[in-house]
Amino acid sequence: MFSGCRTQNRISPENLEKHLDFTIAFEQNQPQDRKDNYIDINFIRRAFYAVAYVFSSSKELSKFQLLIGKFVEHATNLFLTIYTINELVDVLSLFYHIPIGYVFSSLVTNFCVIGVRFLLLFKRRTILSTLQHLQRIHLKLQTPQRNDQSKKLRLLTGFCSCFIIPSSFFLQTVQLCFKERLLKSYVEDDFFGWSSQEKWINCAMLSSHDLIVLNQKYTLPGFSIVLCCYVFGLLRRILDSFAMNIEKKDDFQELLNFYLKKSKQIQHSIRLVENSFSLLLLIIYGYMLCSIFNVSTLILRVNPKNTDMRLMIPHYIAMLVVLVAFYITSLRATAIHETAVKIRDSICKMTALLESSDYAQKCLLLSAVQDFPPKIVVTGWGLFKLNRSFIRRTAGGIITYAILLSQIDK
């Protein structure tokens, strides 16, 4: 799947087991900062397991618990696949009655949802291994005065914010429980014509169905976005610590040796992140952009005279949350490359100031540091680079689409 340097830097299954083998006894013998970092990974694991059954919740599971976990995992996969096919049939059946942009964005969004889930299942070991590698590099470079306690709060806040969209849609589902005829029609639509004569059975069935669907359709992609932002934050902190250590060097030879050693580790970390997250990023950005187009088409084309606008509230919320998520993710990814550029400029300045009789080594360092920023960049599976140019082009495309759509009759 990956070519070039990505293929050469894959981690073998034996190394994955070695990387992932952190037990409670091991954690108890670690310094407090290292224990905190492992707690971050465990928290991420359990959060994903709670909403999507992707990562295992614990290393200590009985055979029965593993069997139940596998059953729930495959049952969720089957349910999501059936739901996606059903959505595909529904959208195609209305092909001539709804805007083509809405059809395309709806289809891509649904396939991105199922793509995120299956990709996380396929790459879960590699992702966890990459997280541990980044934590180790960060601990090696981290300066004593740095305080990263706030990252735990940001991580928790990010996960909690992922429930905003599904909660707004689920409130509408709850309201349907008090409208018997409409409730029955929704149940028959979701369960292939089946419905119960009892209103509360229909309510329980529809609520359970929507709870699973909303978790997979909104919460899981949201958690994936938070996970990517967490990784970008780790890379940014690694580069910041790298820059702070460089500024402390007052001898050119020491600066040269430190840069050559640590820059290789950082570049290797970037390749690991590309291997683990680049395809996930491509799917996530497809999901976010198509969600924006999907909701904006619905909002701009709906006729307020013929529609209860209260039904549009969750869509307005979804539009706002996805836009915020898009720009936060893009800016955090962009900050990685911009920090690498600052490191290059700092090293060039220090090379000019520090005295050394070996000009060949100075030329070597200046030549090496020029190649550093282009290698420190996050991409979407190599198809696009996450930088400010990408943000500007995407923002221009969204605005242009909205302007063109607003000119069409509702």
N, C-alpha and C positions, 0 to 999 in steps of 0.2 A: 504493500500500500504506500509506503514511504520510500523515497529513493534518496540517493546521495548520502549525506552525513546522517540523516535520520536513521537509515537502515543500519549503518555502522554502529550506532550508539544505542541500539535497542538493548533492553535488559533481559537476560535469560530467566526462565522460570525458577531456576535454582536461586539466582540472586534476588528475585522477587520474594521468594519465601524467606530468604535471609533478611531482606529489608523490612518485611511485614511482621517479623517475629519479635514483637515487643510485648512482653508480659507484664503483669502487675508487679511482680518481684523486681524486674529490671527497672521499671519506672520508679520504684521506691528508693532505689539506690542512686538515682540521678540528682543533680543539682536542681534547685527549684525552677530556674528558667527553662531547663530542658524538659522537666515534668510538665510545665505549662504548655510547651509546644506540643507534646504528645497529647495533652488534654484537648488542644485545639483539633487535632486530627480525629481523636475519638468522638468529639462532639460533632464534627462534620459527618463522620460515619453514621452515628446514631440518628442524626437529623434526616439524612437521606433514607435511612432504613424506615423511619417512622412514617414518612409520607409516600415513599415509592418502592420500598423493599429492594433497593439497589445494592448498597453496601451492607455487609453483615453488621449486626449491632454489637457483637462481642466476639472475641477469640474463644471464649469459654462457652461452647454450646454443646448440648447433648445431641445424640444421633436423632432423637425424636424431634428436637427443635430445628435441627438442620433440615429434616424431612418436611416439616411444616413450612419452614422458610422457602424451600424449593417449590413446594406446591403453591404457596401464595404468589411467589415470583412468576411462575409460569401461568397461573390463572390470571394474574394481572396482565401479562403479555397477551394472552388470548383475548381477554376482554377488550383491551385497548385496540387490538387488531380488528376485531369485529366492529367496534365503535367507529374506527377510521373508515372501514369499508362502507358502513352504513351512512356516514357523513358524505363520503364520496358519491354514493348513489343519490342521496338527497340533493346535493349541489348540482350534479349533472342533470337531474330531472327538471331543474329550474333554469337550465342553461340559457334558454331564450327569453327568460323573464327577469333576469337580474344582470347587472353590469358585468362585463367580461373581466374587469379588474377585480371585482369581488370574488368571482369564480376562481380565478388563478390564485389570489392571495389566500383564499380559504383552503384550497387544496394543498398549497405549499405549507401553510401553517400546520395543518393536520399531519402531514407527512414529517414535518420537522419535530412535532411532538413525539411521535413514535420513534423517530430517528434518535432523538436525545436519549430516550429510555434504553433502546437496544445498544447504543454506543457506550453508555455508562456501564451497562452490564458486561459488555465485551472488554472494556478497558479499565475496569474497576481496580484490578491489581496494579496495573501500570500507573494509574492516577494516584493511588495511595503511596506507591513507592516514590513517585516524583515529589509528592508533598513531604515525605520524610527526608528526601535528599535536600530539598530546599531548606528545610528546617536545620539540617546539619550544617549546611554552608552558612546560613544566617548566624548560627551560634558561634561558628569559628571566626566570623568577621565582626560580630556584634561588639560594640564598645561598651564598657561597664556603665557609663552614664546614660545610655539609651534606655528608655522606658517604653515598652510595647504593650502595656496593660490595656490601653484603649482599643487595641485591635480586637480583643475578645468582645467588647461592647459593640463594636461595629459589625462583627460577624453575627452576633445575636440579633442586632437591629435589622441587618440585611435579611436574615432568615424570617424574622417576624413580618417584615414588609411584603414577603412573598404571599402572604395570606390575604392581602387587601383585595385583590381582584377576585379570587374564588369566594371570599366572604360576601362580596357585593352581589355576585350572581346567585349564591346559595340563599340569600335572603329572599330573592324572587321565587326560588323553589319552595321555600317555607310558606310564602304568601299563596302559592297555588293550592296548598292543602286546604284552604278555606273556600276554594272555588271548585266545587265537585265536578261539574261538567268539563271544565277546562283541564282539570287535573287528570280526569280519565282519558282525555284525548292525548295528553302528553305521555301518559303511561303506555297507551296503545302504540304510539309512535316509536317509543324507545324499546318496547318489548315485543315488537313484531306482531301487533294486533291484540296482544293479551292485556286484560285488565281485570280487576276484581270488583265485585259489587260493593265491597266495604271501602269506604273513603279512606280510612286510616291505613289500610293495607296498601292502597295505591300511594298514599303519602309516604309510607315507609319505603316502598320499592323505588319511587322516584327520588327520594332524598338519598338513599343508599347509592343509587346509580349516579346521581349528580355529584355526590361526594367523591366517588372514585374518579369520575371523569374530570372534575375540576382540579383534583390533586395532580392528575397526570398532565392535564392540559395547561395549567397555569403554575401550580406550586413547584412541580419538578423542574420545568425550564427556569423558573425564578431561582430555585436553589442552585441550579447549574450556573446561572449568571453570577450569583453570590460567590460560588466556589471559584470561578474564573477571576473575579475581582480580588478575592483573597490571595490567589496565586500571584496576580499582578502586584498586590501590595507587598507580598514576600519578596518578589524580585526587586521591587523598588527599594525596600529596606536593605536588601543585600547590596545593591549598588550604592546606596547612601553610606552604609558602613564601609564599603570599599573606598569611597571617596574620602571619608573622614580619616581612614588609616593612611591613605596616600598623603594627605596634607600634613601628617605628623612626621613624615620622612624628611630628614635634613641631610642625608647623604645620597649622592646620585646612584652609587652602586646598590645601595639598599633599596632605593626606589625602583631601579630596574629589575632587580631580582623579585621584589614583591609583586610588581605589576605582571611580569611574565608568568609567575606561578598562579596568582589569583585570577588573572584574566582568563586563563584556560579553564579554571573551575567554573567561572561565571558563564563562559561560552558553552561549556558542557551542560550547565543547568538550563540555558536557553534551548539547547537542542532537545533536552528531556521534556521541557514544557511543550515544545513544538510537537514532539512525538505523542504526548499524552493529550494535549488540549487543542491542537490546531483544527482538527476535523470537527471537534465539539464546538469550537468557536464559529466555524463556518455554518454549522446547523443552527446555532443560537442566533447568529446575526440574520440568517434567513428567516428564522422564527420571528425575531423582533421587527424586522422591516416589513414582512408580510402581515404581521399583526397590526402594524401602524396603517398600512394601506387598506387592510380589511376593515378596520374600525372607522378610518376616515371616510372610506367609500360609503359605509352604512350611515354615518352621521351626516355627510353632505348630501346624500341622495334621498334620505327619508323625508317624507312630506309631513310637517308638523300638524297640518289640518286633519290628517287621516290616522294619526298615530298618538297613542298615549305616551307622552314624552318621559313619563316616569320610568318606562321600560328602557329608556336610553341611558339612564344614570350609570348603570354598571359599565356600559360601553365608554362613556366619558371618563370614568375612573380608570378603565383599562388603558385608554389612549394616553392619559397623563402618566400612569405608572410605567408603561413600556417606553415612552419617550425619555423619562428620567433614567430608567435602567440603561437605555441605549447610550446616552451621553456619559453617564457615570462609568460604564464599562469601557467606552472608547477613550475617555480622558485618562483613566487609570492605566490602560495599555499604552497610550501615547507617552505618559510620564516616564515609562521605562526607557524608551529611546532618547527622550530629552535629557534624562539623567546621565545616560552614556555619553551624550554630546558634551555635557558639562564636565564630565571626568576627562574626556579628551582635551578640552581646553585647559583644564587645571594642570594636567600632566605636561602639556606643551609649555605652559608658563613656568612650572617648576623646573623643567629641563633647561630653560634659558637662565634661570636664576642660580641653580646649583652648579658648583664648580666641578669640572672633571677634565682630565687631560686626554681622555680617550674619546675623541670626537666620533669615532666609528660607532661606539656604543650609543652615543646620543642620537646619531642618525638612525640606528637600529630601533631605539625606543620611539622616536618620532614617527618612523615608518609604521611600526606596529600599532601605535595608538590611533593612527589615521584609519586603520581597518577595524577598529573596535566598535564604533557606533553602528555601522551598517550590519554588523552581526548581532547586535543587541536590539532586536525588533520582534514584535509579536505579529504573526500572520494568521489568516484564515485559510489553513491548509495550503499555504503558498499562493493562493489566488489573489489576495489583497493584503496590504500591510496596514496595520492599525496605527495611523498617524493623523496629524491634523488635516492633511490634504484629504484623507478618506472621510473625515468628519464633515468637512466643508462640501465635498461632492455629494455625500449622502443627504445632508441637510438641504442642499439645492434641489436634489431629486424629489424629496418629500414635499417641499414647498411648491415646486413646479406641478407635481401630480395634484396637489390640493387645489391649485389655481385652475388647472384644466378641468378638474372634476366639478368645481363650483360653477363653471359656465354652462353645464349641462342641466336640462330641466330635471326636476325632482320626480 
